[in-house]
Amino acid sequence: MEILCDYRTSETIILIVDDVPDNLRYLSCLLSQEGYDVRAAINGPTALTIAQSVNPSLILLDILMPQMDGYEVCRQLKLNPKTYEIPVIFLSALDDVANKINAFEIGGVDYVTKPFHTAEVLARVKTHLTLRNLQRDLQQANRELQSLVNVDGLTRVANRRCFDAYLEQEWNRLGREEDSLSLILCDVDFFKSYNDVYGHLAGDDCLCQIATILKQEARFPVDLVARYGGEEFAVILPNTPAEGAINVADKIRQELNRSRIPHSGSPISQYVTASLGVTTMIPKIGQFAHQIVAIADKALYQAKLEGRDRVCVIETATEIAH
């Protein structure tokens, strides 16, 4: 299959590392003429500094250098989270199999022997830059796919699958840290009646507005808003004590009331309202994440029994004792 993309742009930085100035000049000139942005280093420590700073797309690395040889430079590159993905092509007059094997074992992607052949150097550089950029494209596509897998298609908040995974993750983390995990369950009051009166398209728009309000109030980076199912939402609040969770739930209810979304089918208000159940736990060994969901669900049910459009809280100490 023919690759149509041309990655020879000014944004493509190639770092050349060689302690022989003539080699540096030759390769720098050669690659600059091809349109690459070339950086040069005459020793290993300088190469590591430049790589950390500019994050080149490719490194051409000599093996035999004083102070720090190419093998050690490559090892340190692969130990650094910021540089470990940069492909390294080794350059060397050493042509024996043992050196080549060593080069590949420590993370090199290719091996070019000296003296250089211009066409070979250019071909290998182009090949590995193409592979590198295709790899980045694939990683980006995978990130986007993962986002689609974890995001509710309508409201653009996390879906149930993401909620379950994140709750389990934070439950285990906060169990180790012995810190608070709070959960809010939010149910739109009389939403079936809303759909009956205004139609499902309006219902979808209503859910999106509510999701936006939830995201505005659960504002810390570790907080997660999820569509739990139908007209029900959940908010995971890690490292949040009960007082903080109640405050967030109250703000959600108040902001929804202020939004004044018409709901003529509601027997308790002319606008859309919501019932919210809140609970807080410090996860313990022998307990499971579904326990906090069950207790928050009881609190939500209590809010509905008491007339809806309110926040109800259940203390977990009593519930867990049962």
ABEGO torsion letter per residue (X at the ends): XBBABBABBAABBBBBBBABAAAAAAAAAAAAAAGBBBBBBABAAAAAAAAAAAGBABBBBBABBBGBBAAAAAAAAAABAAAAABBBBBBBABABAAAAAAAAAAGBABBBBOBBBAAAAAAAAAAAAAAAAAAAAAAAAAAAAAAAAABBAAAGBBBAAAAAAAAAAAAAAAAAAGBBBBBBBBBBBGAAAAAAAAEAAAAAAAAAAAAAAAAAABABAABBBBBAEEABBBBBBBGBBAAAAAAAAAAAAAAAAAAGBBBAABAABABBBBBBBBBBBBBBBGBBAAAAAAAAAAAAAAAAAAGEGBBBBBBAAAAAAX
